[in-house]
């Protein structure tokens, strides 16, 4: 059994596409750029490639350490001697369109206006992300992936690969994901989006033109999101009714419970690095994903080709 080792410092790459991408909404995205990282060596027969798809707040930086020394979000999965052993596999991480970590998105300049896209960036879906990923994988000379792997929203992308491109992927590993969101999930996403769009600094989604960031809305949105990431049982086990101080302060404004402290910390941290329009786009992509809908609600029929 090989010993797990670090990938060390990894370098992000970018690939530009001049061919417009037709989106599921009917809109068309003109020339765009995808940022990505690769780990390991592509085999001579090009059949050892594994694509890892990212979730809501992650990026192309899956493994190793970036130029700032930050580890990849799934570094314990990718590397020599790890489950995705880079001595065997050529691993690819791609930042999705509409994200705020390098690939073309709302913070980039709209060539038609010379201003940041902002709220004018077209709505994207899980299937649109996969279509863009297919182009990049093809450009790398890879006809068939050994696997597509993803968790949560990344798992939805893995499912979409298996459904829409079964001939291009040998294995699908979908972790902690679902073939669609429940009505309650969609409701939580909508409350989070309303927290953002009603922030006075949102400016109809064109806050960058005004030199502002709707941080208050982002904080609340992230707090709502984190409530959905943990089950009631898990939250009880992790925090319970534990107080932050030894005794109650009897305040309606101060932090009294540890769960409050956790949520505020996550919200504050998120608001410093994530883009609000990206959050709106990605949560809407989550809402829209429902591969069974085109097959009379029968998921088995959706997966028949896979």
LINGI-V463521 format. One record per residue. PHI is phi in degrees with one decimal (999 if undefined). OMEGA is omega in whole degrees, -180 to 180 (NA if undefined). NEAR is the number of other ideal C-beta (glycine too) atoms within 10 Angstrom. Layout:
<<PHI OMEGA NEAR> <PHI OMEGA NEAR>>
//
This chain:
<<999 -180 4> <-66.1 178 10> <-87.9 180 6> <-63.5 -180 12> <-136.6 -179 12> <-81.4 174 13> <-77.5 -176 21> <74.6 -179 9> <-77.7 -180 11> <-117.5 -176 20> <-114.5 176 9> <-72.0 178 17> <-124.5 177 12> <-138.2 178 12> <-134.8 -178 15> <-100.7 180 9> <-123.6 178 17> <-86.8 180 7> <-73.9 -180 9> <-58.8 178 11> <-109.4 177 19> <-77.3 -175 12> <-97.1 -178 18> <-61.3 -179 15> <-71.6 -174 12> <100.1 177 8> <-73.7 180 13> <-129.8 177 10> <-95.7 -180 19> <-69.3 -179 13> <-47.7 -177 12> <-147.3 -179 20> <-124.9 174 15> <-114.8 175 24> <-97.9 -177 20> <-152.3 172 23> <-130.7 174 24> <-129.9 -178 21> <-137.6 -178 22> <89.0 -175 22> <-121.8 177 12> <-72.8 -178 16> <-66.5 -179 13> <-58.7 179 7> <-86.0 176 8> <57.9 -178 15> <-115.5 -179 14> <-109.7 -176 19> <-84.9 178 24> <-125.9 177 25> <-97.0 176 29> <-109.3 -177 29> <-96.1 -173 30> <-95.4 179 25> <-89.8 -169 21> <-52.4 -171 19> <-102.6 -179 19> <-97.9 -173 23> <-153.3 177 23> <-71.3 -175 27> <-81.5 -175 24> <-85.6 -175 31> <-134.2 -179 27> <68.8 179 21> <-124.1 -180 16> <-82.2 -177 16> <-63.0 178 9> <-91.5 179 6> <84.8 -179 7> <-81.9 180 11> <-73.3 176 15> <-64.6 -174 24> <-67.3 176 20> <-128.3 -176 24> <-61.3 180 17> <-72.8 -180 12> <-99.2 -169 17> <-116.3 177 26> <149.9 180 24> <-59.8 179 16> <79.5 179 12> <-94.0 -177 21> <-50.0 171 13> <-95.4 -172 22> <-71.7 -178 16> <-74.3 169 22> <-78.4 180 12> <-115.3 -172 15> <-113.7 172 21> <-101.5 -171 22> <-100.9 -177 28> <-122.4 172 25> <-120.9 -177 28> <-121.0 174 26> <-81.5 -174 25> <-70.7 172 31> <-57.9 180 23> <87.9 180 29> <-78.1 -179 28> <-122.2 -178 21> <-120.2 172 20> <125.6 178 19> <-67.3 -178 23> <-54.5 -177 26> <-157.8 -176 23> <-59.8 -179 25> <-82.7 180 19> <-85.3 -177 17> <-78.6 173 11> <-78.4 -176 15> <-60.6 -179 9> <-77.1 -176 9> <-121.1 -175 10> <76.8 179 7> <-115.0 175 12> <-56.3 180 21> <-53.7 -177 23> <54.0 -177 23> <-69.7 180 17> <-82.2 179 14> <-63.6 -175 23> <-65.4 177 18> <-65.3 179 16> <-116.6 179 26> <-121.3 176 20> <-56.3 -179 26> <-65.0 177 20> <-66.0 178 24> <-59.6 -179 27> <-64.5 178 23> <-59.2 178 19> <-68.2 178 23> <-62.3 179 25> <-58.4 180 17> <-61.6 -179 15> <-67.9 179 16> <-61.1 177 23> <-61.9 -179 11> <-64.5 176 11> <-82.5 178 15> <81.1 -177 9> <-103.2 -180 20> <-90.5 -177 12> <-143.0 179 14> <-83.9 175 25> <-65.2 178 21> <-165.9 166 19> <-117.5 -174 30> <-124.4 176 27> <-166.8 176 26> <-117.3 179 21> <58.4 178 20> <-60.9 175 22> <-65.8 176 30> <-66.3 176 22> <-61.6 178 29> <-64.8 177 30> <-61.5 177 26> <-62.5 -180 26> <-64.8 174 25> <-58.8 -178 28> <-64.0 -178 21> <-78.1 -172 22> <-94.6 -179 18> <-136.6 -175 19> <-59.9 -179 14> <-75.2 -177 9> <-99.7 -176 19> <-138.4 -178 21> <-83.0 -177 13> <-140.8 177 12> <-119.4 178 21> <-117.6 -176 17> <-108.5 -172 22> <-109.4 174 14> <47.8 -175 11> <-135.8 -178 18> <-155.2 177 15> <-79.3 172 17> <-171.8 176 17> <-91.1 174 18> <-77.6 177 9> <-59.1 -180 6> <-67.5 177 9> <-57.8 -180 15> <-62.0 179 16> <-62.8 178 11> <-60.3 179 17> <-61.7 -179 22> <-67.4 177 14> <-61.9 179 12> <-63.5 179 22> <-64.7 179 19> <-64.3 177 14> <-60.1 -179 23> <-76.1 -173 24> <-70.6 177 16> <-92.7 174 12> <-65.1 -179 21> <-57.3 -179 10> <-88.6 -176 16> <-74.5 177 24> <52.3 178 16> <57.0 178 10> <88.6 -179 20> <-111.6 -176 17> <-65.3 -180 23> <-64.4 177 18> <-67.1 -180 12> <-97.0 180 12> <70.6 -179 8> <-124.4 175 14> <-139.1 -180 18> <-77.9 -174 25> <-66.6 -179 19> <-62.5 178 17> <-64.4 179 23> <-62.9 179 26> <-60.4 -178 22> <-65.2 179 21> <-59.2 -179 29> <-68.3 177 25> <-62.0 178 20> <-61.5 180 19> <-59.0 -177 20> <-66.0 175 17> <-63.7 -179 14> <-79.3 -178 12> <-77.3 179 12> <-115.6 175 15> <-71.1 178 9> <-59.4 -180 8> <-65.0 -179 8> <-66.1 180 10> <-67.2 178 15> <-64.3 -180 12> <-68.0 -176 10> <-77.4 -174 12> <-123.0 -175 16> <54.9 177 11> <-107.6 -177 9> <-63.0 180 10> <-85.4 176 15> <-76.9 176 15> <-112.4 -177 10> <-64.6 -178 5> <-134.3 176 7> <-64.9 179 10> <-97.8 -179 11> <52.7 179 7> <-127.0 176 8> <-89.9 -176 5> <-114.7 -176 6> <-78.0 177 10> <-77.6 -179 17> <-107.2 -175 18> <-107.0 -179 16> <-61.7 179 15> <-63.6 177 20> <-65.0 180 15> <-62.1 180 15> <-61.7 -178 18> <-64.8 -179 21> <-67.2 178 14> <-62.3 180 14> <-63.4 179 16> <-64.6 180 21> <-61.3 -178 14> <-62.8 -178 12> <-62.6 -176 19> <-67.2 -178 19> <-87.2 -175 10> <-130.0 -174 10> <-104.2 180 20> <-90.1 -176 23> <-66.1 179 29> <-64.0 176 26> <-61.8 179 20> <-61.6 179 26> <-62.2 -179 23> <-63.4 -174 24> <-70.9 179 24> <-67.2 177 23> <-69.8 176 18> <-61.8 175 23> <-58.7 -179 21> <-59.9 -173 16> <-73.4 -173 19> <-63.9 -180 21> <-164.3 -174 16> <-61.5 180 20> <-72.7 -175 16> <-58.8 -180 14> <-78.6 -177 11> <-127.5 178 14> <63.1 180 8> <80.4 -178 11> <-97.1 -177 12> <-63.7 180 16> <-58.7 178 8> <-68.8 178 13> <-62.0 -177 21> <-92.2 -174 17> <-55.4 -178 11> <-69.5 -179 11> <-93.1 NA 14>>
//
